[in-house]
Amino acid sequence: MKKISLVAALMVLLCGASLSAKDFDWSQSWCNYGGGIKEGNILVSVDAGLDFSDFVYAGYYGYWFMPPVMVDVQYAKKAGKLPFTFGGFAGLSGYGYNGSSYNYHWWNIFFGAEAAFHPMLPPEKLDVYIVTRIGANIPITNTGYVTFSDYILFGEAIGINWFFSDKVGLNAEVGYPFQKIGVTFKF
């Protein structure tokens, strides 16, 4: 159901954007950056959101979580003709349970590399991107139960930046392992 909603939202976005694109050159959209991004720009996003595990345990009494807080730094560099950004991310999240007979906590320090494809779509201030991340997760827990998969971080997402000015915009992203919203700065 979540994937159907995501596809529907993207279709509405694309249809709405195409209605506002009177003189837009669709033949070149795949090889130009959107949102006024230019090759050589540095994008810094500061975001907060929800981790996938936050949805799993959210209904339990005594459960607490600190949403992921993260920073992405990306450098705009074309790969051939394709408009890509390459960079890294780092962040912190945590969750736990405080009960009468059992307490635990689980903090995650995560970091890694990412690459994003940024095709140009109308309107001018919109930057749509598809990102792939791979990295590491350092779990700090009092449970003693940690598996190998707890150390690996891999995910993909679809996101947007809406630039209000040449330098500042809003960022939203939906994907795995987290959904996030925040601010993007363009240098």
C-alpha positions as CSV (number, residue, x, y, z in Angstrom):
1,M,0.0,0.0,0.0
2,K,2.9,2.3,0.8
3,K,4.4,1.8,-2.6
4,I,1.1,2.5,-4.3
5,S,0.8,5.8,-2.4
6,L,4.4,6.8,-3.3
7,V,3.8,6.0,-7.0
8,A,0.5,8.0,-6.9
9,A,2.2,11.0,-5.3
10,L,5.0,10.9,-7.9
11,M,2.4,10.8,-10.7
12,V,0.6,13.8,-9.3
13,L,3.9,15.7,-9.0
14,L,4.9,14.8,-12.6
15,C,1.5,15.6,-14.1
16,G,1.3,18.9,-12.2
17,A,4.8,19.8,-13.2
18,S,4.1,19.0,-16.9
19,L,1.1,21.3,-16.9
20,S,3.3,24.2,-15.8
21,A,6.0,23.3,-18.4
22,K,5.1,25.4,-21.5
23,D,8.5,25.6,-23.0
24,F,10.3,22.9,-21.1
25,D,12.8,20.9,-23.2
26,W,12.0,17.3,-22.1
27,S,14.7,15.8,-24.4
28,Q,17.4,17.3,-22.2
29,S,15.9,16.7,-18.8
30,W,17.9,13.6,-18.1
31,C,21.2,15.3,-18.6
32,N,20.7,18.6,-16.7
33,Y,20.4,19.3,-13.0
34,G,17.1,20.5,-11.5
35,G,16.6,23.2,-8.9
36,G,19.2,25.5,-10.2
37,I,22.0,23.1,-9.2
38,K,25.2,23.5,-11.3
39,E,28.1,21.2,-11.7
40,G,30.6,22.0,-8.9
41,N,27.9,23.0,-6.3
42,I,28.1,21.6,-2.8
43,L,24.7,20.6,-1.2
44,V,24.5,20.3,2.6
45,S,21.3,18.8,4.0
46,V,20.4,18.8,7.7
47,D,17.5,16.5,8.3
48,A,15.4,14.7,10.9
49,G,13.0,11.9,10.3
50,L,11.9,8.4,11.1
51,D,13.9,5.2,11.0
52,F,12.2,2.1,9.8
53,S,12.5,0.5,13.3
54,D,10.5,3.5,14.8
55,F,7.4,2.2,12.9
56,V,7.9,-1.3,14.2
57,Y,7.9,-0.6,17.9
58,A,5.8,2.6,18.0
59,G,2.7,1.0,19.6
60,Y,4.4,-0.5,22.7
61,Y,3.9,1.1,26.1
62,G,7.2,2.4,27.5
63,Y,8.9,2.5,24.2
64,W,10.9,5.6,23.3
65,F,12.8,6.7,20.3
66,M,15.0,9.5,19.1
67,P,14.4,10.1,15.4
68,P,17.4,10.0,13.1
69,V,19.2,13.3,12.9
70,M,21.6,13.4,10.0
71,V,23.8,15.5,7.7
72,D,24.4,14.9,4.0
73,V,27.2,16.6,2.1
74,Q,27.1,16.1,-1.7
75,Y,29.3,17.4,-4.6
76,A,27.6,17.9,-8.0
77,K,29.7,16.2,-10.6
78,K,28.4,14.8,-13.9
79,A,29.0,11.1,-14.7
80,G,29.4,11.4,-18.4
81,K,26.3,13.4,-19.3
82,L,24.2,12.3,-16.3
83,P,23.7,14.9,-13.5
84,F,24.9,13.2,-10.3
85,T,25.9,14.2,-6.8
86,F,28.4,12.2,-4.8
87,G,29.1,12.5,-1.1
88,G,28.5,11.1,2.3
89,F,26.2,11.1,5.3
90,A,26.4,10.8,9.0
91,G,23.9,10.7,11.8
92,L,22.5,9.4,15.1
93,S,19.3,7.7,16.2
94,G,18.2,5.7,19.2
95,Y,15.3,3.8,20.7
96,G,14.6,1.8,23.9
97,Y,12.1,0.5,26.4
98,N,11.6,1.5,30.0
99,G,9.5,-1.1,31.7
100,S,9.0,-2.2,35.4
101,S,11.1,-5.4,35.0
102,Y,13.1,-4.8,31.8
103,N,14.9,-1.8,30.3
104,Y,17.0,-1.5,27.2
105,H,18.4,1.1,24.9
106,W,19.9,1.0,21.4
107,W,21.8,3.9,19.9
108,N,22.9,3.9,16.3
109,I,25.7,6.0,15.0
110,F,25.6,5.7,11.2
111,F,27.7,7.0,8.3
112,G,28.5,6.2,4.7
113,A,28.7,7.2,1.1
114,E,25.9,8.1,-1.3
115,A,25.3,8.8,-5.0
116,A,22.2,10.6,-6.3
117,F,20.8,11.1,-9.8
118,H,19.2,14.6,-10.3
119,P,17.2,14.9,-13.5
120,M,15.7,18.3,-14.4
121,L,11.9,18.6,-14.1
122,P,9.7,21.7,-14.1
123,P,9.2,23.9,-12.2
124,E,12.6,25.6,-12.0
125,K,13.0,25.5,-8.2
126,L,12.3,21.8,-7.9
127,D,15.1,19.3,-7.7
128,V,14.0,15.6,-7.8
129,Y,16.5,12.9,-7.0
130,I,17.0,9.2,-6.6
131,V,19.7,8.3,-4.1
132,T,21.5,5.1,-3.1
133,R,23.4,4.8,0.2
134,I,25.8,2.3,1.6
135,G,27.4,2.6,4.9
136,A,28.0,1.3,8.4
137,N,26.0,1.4,11.6
138,I,27.6,1.3,15.0
139,P,25.1,0.0,17.5
140,I,25.6,0.9,21.2
141,T,23.3,-1.3,23.3
142,N,22.9,-2.8,26.7
143,T,21.2,-5.9,25.4
144,G,24.3,-7.6,24.1
145,Y,22.3,-8.9,21.1
146,V,23.9,-7.6,17.9
147,T,23.9,-9.4,14.6
148,F,26.1,-8.7,11.5
149,S,23.2,-7.1,9.7
150,D,23.0,-4.5,12.5
151,Y,26.4,-3.1,11.2
152,I,25.5,-2.7,7.5
153,L,23.4,0.2,6.2
154,F,22.1,0.1,2.7
155,G,19.1,1.9,1.2
156,E,17.5,3.8,-1.6
157,A,15.2,6.7,-1.6
158,I,13.3,9.3,-3.7
159,G,13.7,12.9,-2.6
160,I,13.0,16.5,-3.5
161,N,14.6,19.8,-2.8
162,W,12.5,22.9,-3.2
163,F,14.8,25.9,-3.4
164,F,13.2,29.2,-2.1
165,S,16.3,31.1,-3.0
166,D,19.6,30.4,-4.8
167,K,21.1,29.0,-1.6
168,V,18.4,27.6,0.7
169,G,15.6,25.0,0.2
170,L,13.5,22.4,1.9
171,N,14.3,18.7,1.6
172,A,12.0,15.7,1.9
173,E,12.9,12.1,1.3
174,V,11.0,8.8,1.3
175,G,12.8,5.4,1.3
176,Y,14.6,2.8,3.3
177,P,15.9,2.9,6.0
178,F,14.6,6.3,6.9
179,Q,12.1,9.0,5.8
180,K,13.4,12.5,6.5
181,I,12.6,16.2,6.1
182,G,14.9,19.2,6.6
183,V,16.8,22.0,5.1
184,T,19.3,22.0,2.1
185,F,22.0,24.6,1.6
186,K,23.6,25.1,-1.8
187,F,27.1,26.5,-2.1
